[in-house]
């Protein structure tokens, strides 16, 4: 099976999310933006692994996991994030 440029793009971004989770693992308790980034990477690392293993995952379920970030990031940020992911904006 050949790897297309699109596959490589997906793998690059999935690897980035997974590696950010690893690099920021010690920052999960941080109350600032670094902690937010750590928790965001942690929330999506299983989806990143699924993408790397060419397994499907439910995007709506992944976005739902991010709802717990609303108090920190705000409704507007989460809505914008979901629109970009769904290519609605």
C-alpha positions, 0 to 999 in steps of 0.5 A: 500500500502506498502512502499518499501525501495526504496520509503523510500530512495526517501522520505528521499531525497525529504524531505531533499531538501524541508527542505533545502529550508525551512532552507535556505529561508533567504539566497536567496540573499546571493552571495556565496555558501550558496545562491547557495544552497538556490536557488538550493533547492528553484528551486527543492522544488516543485519536492520534494513535488511531490515526497513526494506526489507520483506525477510524475514530468518531470525530463527534465523540472526540469533540465531545471530550473537549467540552470539559475545557469550556470553563478554561477555554470558553464556549467561543473557542470550542465552537471555533475549534469544532467548526474548523475540524468540521470544515464549516468555517 
